């Protein structure tokens, strides 16, 4: 599901099935990367932010309310 921002960009929402989703899985689930390997490289290269801070751990656990930013896209984690 996507929401539109005032600037016209979309925000993806990922609905949690468990208590958390890992960062690499979230990027793949949102369709922002093609594979887990792509996610690993993008994350370890410092191209992904979680709640406004660069995150380099692809296994970072994301919970309800977390906001991921990558390549001009945003993903909101919701319960």
Phi and psi in degrees as a GROMACS rama.xvg file:
@    title "Ramachandran Plot"
@    xaxis  label "Phi"
@    yaxis  label "Psi"
@TYPE xy
-120.018  144.217  UNK-2
-112.475  155.236  UNK-3
-102.619  136.85  UNK-4
-86.2865  168.81  UNK-5
-58.6703  -32.4574  UNK-6
-84.3475  3.34582  UNK-7
92.3943  -9.83256  UNK-8
-75.0123  156.508  UNK-9
-100.39  148.427  UNK-10
-117.505  120.291  UNK-11
-78.8298  147.714  UNK-12
-118.079  134.928  UNK-13
-113.945  122.291  UNK-14
-89.5206  125.871  UNK-15
-70.5515  135.945  UNK-16
-99.4054  -24.7824  UNK-17
-116.775  -165.951  UNK-18
-71.1228  -26.084  UNK-19
-153.597  167.499  UNK-20
-131.988  143.758  UNK-21
-78.3359  150.711  UNK-22
-54.5667  -48.7529  UNK-23
-59.5434  -40.5863  UNK-24
-66.0215  -37.2418  UNK-25
-65.2629  -42.8604  UNK-26
-61.9346  -41.1777  UNK-27
-69.2239  -43.7083  UNK-28
-61.5612  -33.6712  UNK-29
-81.1698  -5.25521  UNK-30
77.3379  18.4308  UNK-31
-86.6299  -18.3372  UNK-32
-134.009  157.695  UNK-33
-85.2942  -26.65  UNK-34
-149.319  167.397  UNK-35
-62.3201  -33.0516  UNK-36
-66.6371  -42.2854  UNK-37
-60.6826  -42.8499  UNK-38
-59.5909  -44.8223  UNK-39
-56.6205  -49.0095  UNK-40
-65.136  -43.2857  UNK-41
-63.5513  -40.5005  UNK-42
-70.0635  -49.3918  UNK-43
-68.2083  -20.0828  UNK-44
-81.2633  0.0956207  UNK-45
78.3395  24.3992  UNK-46
-93.4766  0.755869  UNK-47
-120.787  136.311  UNK-48
-115.572  143.662  UNK-49
-121.3  121.594  UNK-50
51.8034  39.8507  UNK-51
87.1152  -4.95594  UNK-52
-115.634  139.999  UNK-53
-60.2771  132.756  UNK-54
-121.745  127.923  UNK-55
-112.657  6.88218  UNK-56
-102.604  113.668  UNK-57
-70.9848  -19.352  UNK-58
-87.1951  6.22369  UNK-59
-54.4719  127.99  UNK-60
-82.5105  125.108  UNK-61
-103.58  136.345  UNK-62
-121.453  173.959  UNK-63
-48.9678  127.198  UNK-64
96.0194  -13.1961  UNK-65
-68.8251  148.299  UNK-66
-123.873  123.353  UNK-67
-107.348  136.21  UNK-68
-122.71  131.393  UNK-69
-154.978  126.936  UNK-70
53.5515  39.6129  UNK-71
81.3829  -0.618533  UNK-72
-106.641  154.575  UNK-73
-125.781  142.566  UNK-74
-124.737  126.394  UNK-75
-105.417  132.311  UNK-76
-92.4906  124.311  UNK-77
-128.226  151.47  UNK-78
